[in-house]
Amino acid sequence: MFKVDQVVAKAIPLGDDRCRFDFNVLETAIKTLIKERLKSEIVAMSELSGTTYSTCPTFVVAKFASDVAGPPEIFRSYFGENVAPSQCKIWQAARATTAAPSFFKEITIDEPPPGIAFVDGGLKFNNPSELALREAAELWPKSKTFCLVSIGTGQPKPEEILHKSKTNNTETQNHFVRQLKSAMPDLEKLPGWKKVKNFGPGALALIKMAETLSGLVTDSEDAHQRLLKASQTNENPRPYFRFNVERGVGDIGLEDWKKEEQITARTTTYLRRHEMEGKQRECVKYLLKPEKCE
């Protein structure tokens, strides 16, 4: 699904002029997986409740495309005290939560009518751990606390607004050229690209500012810090575990699936550190003894 960058290849489907990759390829892959598992690609989220596939209550997060600053939309597979499973198809929920702006086109779900367009819930809710706790309280209202295990995708480098004085050095110029080539591998095929020696300070500052603001909107660490602090309160301490590789993984792009070996190696190194091995053992202890979380 990340094979062809449509913006560079000029092969963008009609009406999909804001996205780099073909959402049709993604939809086909999702439907194929669902059909292999459930014998039908049009199974609804609500149909999972009460079946052999409802052992693990599952939810995914999306946002309204026309109101991304609004509350999250949660697609559920379960009943809770004040919540019910979603009526949309499983593949639609999967498409909604993967419709990352600029990567894949938003999806309009028309159940119930008249329909609403959704984009990826990573905007503001890239770390949905707080939502998970809220949903757990709906599922198990009599439980006093929960063991929460959060798995991150790596910590990114610190963000900064680029100062004009930093835009003229060779290192900065090369950094942005590498970023653009990474985001758009076929960039060198564009007429005149090879003649580009550097970017003006204004262009660099705008690119960096857009990059920084995007990072702030999708930041996962703020939610982690809030949960960590809450888990350590004397009034209501609760087991909370966060595993998140600290170096070399957080800045790998969503589309960089070819770097799987690099991600695996750095994650393995992170988990083999002495302090992380102790943290893993403690986490397993809580997971194997659920009575500790009641």
Secondary structure, 3 states (H helix, E strand, C coil): CCCCCHHHHCCCCCCCCCCCCCHHHHHHHHHHHHHHHHCCCCCEHHHHCCCCCCCCCCEEEEEECCCCCCCCEEEECCCCCCCCCCCCEHHHHHHHHCCCCCCCCCEEECCCCCCEEEEECHHHHCCCHHHHHHHHHHHCCCCCCCCEEEECCCCCCCCCCCCHHHCCCHHHHHHHHHHHHHHCCCHHHCCCHHHCCCCCHHHHHHHHHHHHHHHHHCCCHHHHHHHHHHHCCCCCCCCEEEECCCCCCCCCCCCCHHHHHHHHHHHHHHHCCHHHHHHHHHHHHHHHCHHHHC
